[in-house]
Amino acid sequence: MIKMTYFPLMVALILLQSMSQFNPTMLVLARRKPPQGPANFIFYTHMQMYSAVVKNSAFKAVYSTRPFNLSQSNPYNFGVRSMFESPITIGASNDSTHIGVAQGSWVINSQKSFVLLHIFTATISSGPFTGSLVVLGQEDESLQNRTLAIVGGTGDFLAARGAAVSKLVSINTTLPAHWTLSFDLDLYY
């Protein structure tokens, strides 16, 4: 029988020997790697303001609320909130192949210019890559290129992060107003 005074010394020697055979790269290899989606990805969204007097089936609708305080001067519609669900296509035309749907919201959060806090999920359901991307950021509508952050993803976009540059492709302000946006994504995994 081993005396208890030698027991801690033996445990320390066994640990020391096992550590000398330890290879830290084994832990890296044992980790599950996330799927590798595309590094660059471009899609288009087609939005239309909801109007009760016209048929809204051509586009998904954007529903908006009025500003909180209608009695104060509000030239930039500060506080207006909108929810949207719009088709995602591979081209700028409304007739392009639909590959998914964008769902989210924006809030006009500046009293000095048209600046939107934009949050949405782009769910890609067909094509070579499927999954969803979460897009978040503040957009200054006066800029031609607006950069938003990609803060996560699922499916082939698992663990995606990066930047999405948004541009206005076309706009028609006659009721129901509709517009097309392009999103050029640089993704990292």
C-alpha positions in Angstrom: 0.0 0.0 0.0 1.2 3.5 -0.9 1.7 5.8 2.0 -0.5 8.9 1.8 2.5 11.2 2.0 3.7 10.0 -1.4 0.3 10.1 -3.1 0.3 13.9 -4.1 3.8 13.4 -5.5 2.7 10.5 -7.7 -0.4 12.3 -8.9 1.8 15.3 -9.9 4.2 13.0 -11.8 1.4 11.3 -13.7 -0.1 14.7 -14.6 3.3 16.0 -15.7 3.9 12.9 -18.0 0.4 13.2 -19.5 1.0 16.9 -20.2 4.2 16.2 -22.0 2.3 14.1 -24.5 -0.5 16.7 -24.9 -0.7 18.4 -28.3 -2.8 21.6 -28.3 -3.5 21.3 -32.0 -5.6 18.2 -31.2 -8.2 20.5 -29.6 -8.4 22.6 -32.7 -8.9 19.6 -34.9 -11.5 18.2 -32.6 -13.7 21.3 -32.8 -16.5 21.3 -35.3 -15.9 23.8 -38.1 -18.9 25.8 -39.2 -20.1 25.5 -42.8 -18.2 27.8 -45.2 -20.7 29.9 -47.1 -19.8 32.4 -49.8 -17.3 35.2 -49.1 -19.3 37.6 -51.3 -23.1 37.5 -51.8 -25.4 39.9 -53.6 -29.2 40.0 -53.4 -32.0 42.5 -54.0 -35.1 43.3 -51.9 -38.4 44.7 -53.3 -40.5 46.7 -50.9 -43.9 48.4 -51.2 -45.8 50.6 -48.8 -49.1 49.0 -47.8 -52.1 50.7 -49.2 -55.7 49.6 -48.5 -56.9 51.0 -51.9 -54.7 48.9 -54.1 -53.9 45.2 -54.5 -50.7 44.5 -52.5 -50.0 41.0 -53.8 -47.3 42.1 -56.3 -44.9 42.9 -53.4 -44.9 42.1 -49.7 -46.0 45.2 -47.8 -44.3 47.7 -45.5 -46.5 48.7 -42.6 -45.7 52.0 -40.9 -46.9 53.9 -37.9 -47.2 57.6 -37.3 -44.7 59.6 -35.2 -45.4 59.6 -31.4 -46.2 63.3 -31.1 -48.0 64.9 -34.0 -48.2 68.3 -32.3 -44.5 69.0 -32.5 -42.6 70.0 -35.6 -41.2 66.8 -37.2 -39.8 67.4 -40.7 -37.9 64.0 -40.7 -40.7 61.9 -39.2 -38.7 61.1 -36.1 -40.1 58.1 -34.4 -41.9 56.5 -37.4 -41.6 52.7 -37.2 -42.0 50.3 -40.0 -42.2 46.5 -40.2 -41.6 44.8 -43.6 -41.6 41.4 -45.3 -40.2 41.6 -48.8 -39.0 39.1 -51.4 -35.3 38.6 -52.0 -34.2 38.0 -55.6 -31.0 37.4 -57.4 -31.5 40.3 -59.8 -32.8 43.9 -59.6 -36.0 43.1 -61.6 -39.2 42.1 -59.8 -39.3 39.1 -62.2 -35.9 37.8 -61.1 -35.7 34.4 -59.4 -36.9 34.6 -55.9 -34.4 33.0 -53.5 -35.9 34.0 -50.1 -37.5 36.6 -47.9 -36.4 39.6 -45.9 -38.3 40.3 -42.6 -37.6 43.1 -40.2 -38.1 46.6 -39.2 -36.7 50.1 -39.2 -37.2 53.2 -37.0 -36.4 56.8 -38.0 -34.1 57.7 -35.1 -32.9 61.2 -36.0 -34.5 64.6 -35.7 -31.9 66.2 -38.1 -32.0 63.9 -41.1 -33.5 60.7 -42.5 -31.5 58.2 -40.5 -32.9 54.7 -39.9 -32.1 52.0 -37.4 -32.5 49.0 -39.6 -32.8 45.4 -38.3 -33.8 42.4 -40.5 -33.2 38.8 -41.2 -32.5 37.7 -44.8 -33.7 34.1 -45.1 -32.3 32.4 -48.3 -34.3 29.3 -49.1 -33.1 28.4 -52.6 -29.9 28.5 -54.6 -26.5 27.1 -53.9 -26.5 28.4 -50.3 -29.4 28.3 -47.9 -29.8 29.8 -44.4 -30.3 33.1 -42.8 -28.3 36.3 -42.2 -29.0 38.9 -39.5 -28.4 42.5 -40.7 -28.2 45.4 -38.2 -27.2 49.0 -38.5 -27.9 52.6 -38.9 -28.6 54.0 -42.4 -28.3 57.6 -43.5 -30.7 57.9 -46.4 -28.8 60.8 -47.9 -25.8 58.5 -48.6 -25.6 56.6 -51.9 -23.9 53.6 -50.2 -25.1 52.6 -46.7 -23.1 50.1 -44.7 -24.8 47.7 -42.3 -23.3 45.0 -40.1 -23.8 41.2 -40.6 -24.0 40.0 -37.0 -24.8 36.3 -37.4 -26.2 33.6 -39.6 -27.5 30.0 -39.8 -27.3 27.1 -42.3 -24.6 27.7 -44.9 -24.1 31.1 -43.3 -23.4 29.7 -39.8 -21.3 32.1 -37.8 -21.2 34.7 -40.6 -20.2 38.2 -39.8 -19.2 41.1 -42.0 -20.6 44.1 -43.8 -23.6 44.7 -46.2 -23.5 47.7 -48.5 -27.0 48.8 -49.4 -27.9 50.9 -52.4 -31.2 52.2 -53.7 -31.6 50.7 -57.2 -35.0 52.1 -58.1 -38.0 53.9 -56.5 -41.5 54.7 -57.7 -43.4 57.1 -55.4 -46.8 56.8 -57.0 -49.2 54.8 -54.7 -48.5 52.3 -53.7 -44.8 53.5 -53.5 -42.3 50.7 -54.1 -38.5 50.5 -54.3 -35.7 48.1 -54.8 -32.5 47.9 -52.7 -29.4 45.9 -53.5 -27.3 44.4 -50.7 -23.6 43.6 -51.5 -22.3 41.4 -48.6 -18.7 40.7 -47.6 -18.8 37.7 -45.3 -16.4 36.2 -42.8 -16.7 32.9 -41.0 
